[in-house]
Amino acid sequence: MKFVTRIAVLFYVTLVLFIGCFMIMFVTKWVNLNNIFNFILAIYLDNTLRLIIGISGGVILFMNFLFYQLYSINAHRDKIIAFDNPSGRVSVSLVALEDLIKRMLYKMDEIKEVKASIAVTRKGLRVKVRLALRSEANIPELTASMQELVKSKIQDIIGLEEPISITIYVGRIILDRIKDKKKELSEEKKNDELSNIPFHGYRL
């Protein structure tokens, strides 16, 4: 499969190089229009040349289809993790794992925003997590616990024995204290409860 991919890439590089050189020669007037017209007319009138051009066009279309198929298969492979069970093959979407990681990390109070991306490499599974933390977060302890949590969660779900690399990038630290936020929520809840108490009138 890699050999066919290389042939397709080489074919397209050669074709694009030829077209590019022809366009430069045409713009700089290195090519005579009469010669081009005579060449096209000769192809049109000669049955053998028309057959050659037709076959060449068919080869270009076939190579285009083949290249598209190879690209689609490689792109699809990068988005799934596949493994074999005794009863058959199982494929797990990387997007599903990314959503699972985001929902799991959102439950932590220190995290304000989270984005996750997963890629399959030759060395194993590579997970990248981008975070926006609150000001009270202890970054070394938090990131270490997050890495262990994500790693164990992925291993428990898909039973992956290959190494898992987890990279965490802290993009922002937001000045939003967790305790103050909880205090505000409790005060709002208390005010709501007081506002729901019915008025019984004045007592003497």
Secondary structure, DSSP 8 states (H G I E B T S, - for coil): -HHHHHHHHHHHHHHHHHHHHHHHHHHTT-S-HHHHHHHHHHHHH-HHHHHHHHHHHHHHHHHHHHHHHHHHHHHHHTTEEEEEETTEEEEEEHHHHHHHHHHHHHTSTTEEEEEEEEEEETTEEEEEEEEEEETT--HHHHHHHHHHHHHHHHHHHH---S-EEEEEEEEEEE---HHHHHHHHHHHHHHHHHHTS-------
